């Protein structure tokens, strides 16, 4: 196609703005602090064939999993998607990550043809299972972790599936919050739909289609061009998780990155530990996501965040490993393993582009779940994520009280937590002298006392 650079830039910025508008909508409407204050959610737009073309400035760990989740939706429904349909899913063995993360897909049509999808993912306060918050590290199989939802239509041609609604509400401990957050996802998806429809009305649906495909190719070209400047070779790194809580055996995360002549990377996790009994197993979609975001962290800032960038990165993770589990492996606490994947890939990248990689950080945000009953016997659940510190950067000190670089979270304000729940925060402070020393020190740790 003949690309007009001005139109290309306007459509690219328009897609990014629509995705960000979707994210703002979630913040304004969501019910749970984990979503609206901690901001554990994501929003994106996909082309009609399912390829992710734009993403909001939200959780990086989520967004690279969208291609596999979308693949499962298209495999289930194919052409049986219509105006007014909305599909949800959370099953890790259907392209999901862990059960609290519920994906929502809304197809967008123009001129009788499917042109795109709005996608919104939220970490829900509870999806049932053996513990409040549905996020225990000591579960031993997926069946203990909560309600599994394969790709199913929550709305069909605009009509709510009340059977699925009832099934969700009766299986979770705080149905008002869960349904409220699902409603926020639905509203945000509608915002994406309306925004994209306006863009197509202005430029023409076929023209926008063509520019979306060009945007994917552009991201791939930029990614490959930059990787071609890297030294060729194979670069290795190994990191460890102490254990899974059931065994004293350290869990190895081994990575080997091959830089190829064509500007592509081959990222091989062969040699990583077999899947474990505890709930630390990271699904293949999540391993893909962490790999993509780790590479994205060292690329130029103006590389678009879409599937085009992913095309330059091939991932191999052994089946039945901690990075590609098989049924019925538990995976609720897979984020901990994801942080080790992030650190391991950055460790290998530090040998390729050392001036772009910081020292290792705090190891990942710490998830705290507190639950109980109010005086009226109604349950409350707090899902808090304490954001710690970065390691020293190549040219600056590390940051503190900020999200791990693989996330995009916020520490929950004390005032919000105390206003919403029967809990008192007695201490929220930096831990003096807890940083790593050096020319550029690491960030100091954070302490909360509940």
C-alpha positions, 0 to 999 in steps of 0.5 A: 500500500502507499503509506501517507506518513501523516495519516499513519501518524494520526491513526497510530496516535488515535489507536493509542489514545483509544486504548488509554481512554479504555484504561481511564474508564476502568479506573473511573468505574471499577469497584475494587481497590486492586483495580481502581487504585492498585491498577492491576488491569490492562486494555488493548485493541486488536485487529479483526484477525486478532493481532494486537495493534495497540495497548494502554499504559497498563500492566505489561505482564498481561499484554503479551498474553493477549495473542494466545488468549485471543487464539483460544477465542477464535478457535472456539467461535471463529465466524460465530461472533456477531455485533453485540457479542462479548466473550470472557475467559480466564482459564490458564489452559486456554491461553489465560494466566491465572484465574483472577485475571479475567479477559474480556473481548468485544468484536467490532464490526463495520460494513458487515465485516469484523474489523477489530476487538476491544480487549480488557483484562482485570485482576479480580478480588476473588474468583472462588477457590480454597482461599479468599483472593484466589491467589494462594501459593500453596495450592497444588492443582488448578481445581483448588484455585477458583472458577475456571472460565473457558471462552464463553459469551457473556453477551450474545447479540447484546443479550446478557447470559444470565446463566453465566452471570449467576454461575459467576456470582454464586462462586465468588465471595464478594459478588458485588465487587466482582460483577462491578469490575466486570461491568467496568470492563464492559464499559471500557470495551464499549469506549474502545468500540465507539472510539474505533468506530469514529476513526473508521467513519473518518478514514474509512474502515478499509483504510484503517484496516490497511494502516493497522497492518502497516503499523504491525509491520512498522513495529517489526521493522523497527525492532529488527533494525535495532536488534541488528545493531546488537553483537551476534552470539548466544547469551545465557543467564540463570536465576532461581526461586528458593523453592515452592514451599513443598520442597527445598529444591531451588527452582531454576530459570535458565535462559539462552538468548541467540541474536540472529543476523536477520534482527530476530531473537531466539529465547530458549528456556531449556534446562529450566525446572520441571513444573512444581507442586506449588502454585508457581507454575507460569503458563506459556502465554505468561512466559511469552508475555514476560519475554516480550516485555523484557526485550521491549524494555531495552528497545527504543521508546518509539517502537510501537507496543504491538504484535509486530514487535513480538514477531522478532522474538521466538520463545521455546519453553519445555512442556511440563516445565515451570514455564509451560505447565500441563494440567492440572498444575496450579498457577495462582502465584505465577507472578513470582515466577514471572518476575524471575523470568524478567530478571533472568532475561534482563540478566542475559540482555545485560551482556548484550546491551549493558548500558540499558539494563539496571541491577536486579530489583526487589524481586517483584511486588509482594501480594498481601491478601487479608480477609474476614467478616464485617460486623454484619457477617458480610465478607471483606477481602483486601488484595494489596500489592506492595511495590518495592524498589528498583536496583541501581540504574546504569546512570542513576540511583534506583527508584523506591516505592514504585512498581516492578518494571514488568508491571505498572502498579501503584501502592494502595493509598492508606486512606483508601484501604482504611475507608473501605475495610476494617483494617488500620495501617500503623506503619507505611515507610521506607526501610533505612539503609536497605538499599544495595550500595554502589556508585548508583545505589539501589532503591530502599525497601518499603514496610507496611504494618497492618 
